């Protein structure tokens, strides 16, 4: 019952032109200040060949904006869809966790913290919406999973993690990021295995919605 309601909501959000294009504008519009102001210093400090893995949240919503256009017009860009859903859910949850740990460390939920928490929770919702359109085929799942894993390596092994308000909590933040990646990747693997066992698409991956 709940899955059917969410499926109808997802179809309404992605296939209704006014809603879909509003989401596209919001995603791509919010990515620009993220690249310029929030990740500008991180990008300038990183070598060019790592730039794809540095601006985590802005890149996530960029993927989402492009994916929404593609799926709205019935394009089955599975790899892009997985990147958008996985990255948005991962870094949406990550950002909310960061501001929560900052609050526990004595920080305040000021306007910036509230705005960042709410907008990044919206990224999680978008990821859940777009996930209803995916078929979880093995190769796209593999490459999208590798992208998320490499992101963690670049952030916490090479040290190009996003700027955070509470660097003293970097250890727990890193473990949360790695754990989120593990949950997403394992969930994708399970869905891919279930699809392979059935030898066809998932029940909601039909027609224009796949």
Residue pairs with C-beta under 8 A, 6 or more apart in sequence:
3 204
6 128
6 132
7 132
7 204
9 129
10 128
10 129
10 130
10 132
10 133
11 132
11 209
12 19
13 19
13 20
13 23
13 129
14 20
14 68
14 71
14 72
14 129
14 130
14 133
14 209
15 72
15 208
15 209
17 72
20 68
20 69
20 72
23 64
23 65
23 68
23 126
24 65
24 68
24 69
27 61
27 62
27 64
27 65
27 68
27 126
28 61
28 62
28 65
30 58
30 61
30 119
31 58
31 59
31 61
31 62
31 65
32 58
34 55
34 57
34 58
34 61
35 43
35 55
35 58
38 55
38 57
38 58
38 162
38 163
39 54
39 55
39 58
39 162
39 163
41 163
42 54
42 55
42 160
42 162
42 163
43 51
43 54
43 55
45 160
46 54
46 160
50 154
50 158
50 160
52 59
53 150
53 151
53 154
53 155
53 160
54 154
54 160
56 87
56 91
56 94
56 151
56 155
56 162
57 91
57 95
57 120
57 123
57 162
59 87
60 84
60 87
60 88
60 90
60 91
60 92
60 123
61 88
61 123
63 80
63 83
63 84
63 87
63 88
64 84
64 87
64 88
64 123
64 126
64 127
64 130
66 80
66 84
67 77
67 80
67 81
67 83
67 84
67 85
67 130
68 84
68 130
70 77
70 80
70 81
71 77
71 81
71 130
71 133
71 209
74 208
76 135
76 210
78 134
78 135
78 137
78 140
79 140
79 143
79 144
81 130
81 133
81 134
82 134
82 136
82 140
82 141
82 144
82 188
83 144
83 147
84 126
84 127
84 130
85 127
85 128
85 130
85 131
85 134
86 127
86 144
86 145
86 147
86 148
86 184
86 188
87 127
87 147
87 148
87 151
88 123
88 124
88 126
88 127
88 130
89 123
89 124
89 127
89 128
89 180
89 184
90 148
90 177
90 180
90 181
90 184
91 120
91 123
92 120
92 121
92 122
92 123
92 124
92 127
93 120
93 124
93 176
93 180
94 120
94 173
94 176
94 177
94 180
95 116
95 117
95 120
96 117
96 120
96 121
97 173
97 176
98 164
98 165
98 166
98 169
98 173
99 107
99 109
99 113
99 116
99 117
99 165
101 166
101 169
101 172
101 173
102 113
102 164
102 165
102 166
102 169
103 109
103 113
105 166
105 168
105 169
107 113
107 165
107 166
109 117
113 165
132 204
132 209
133 204
133 205
133 209
133 210
134 205
134 210
135 195
135 201
135 202
135 205
135 210
136 188
136 191
136 192
136 195
136 202
137 192
137 195
138 192
138 196
141 188
141 189
141 191
141 192
144 188
145 184
145 185
145 188
145 189
148 181
148 184
148 185
149 181
149 185
151 181
152 174
152 177
152 178
152 181
154 160
155 161
155 162
155 174
155 177
156 174
156 177
156 178
161 170
161 173
161 174
164 170
164 173
191 202
194 202
195 201
195 202
201 210
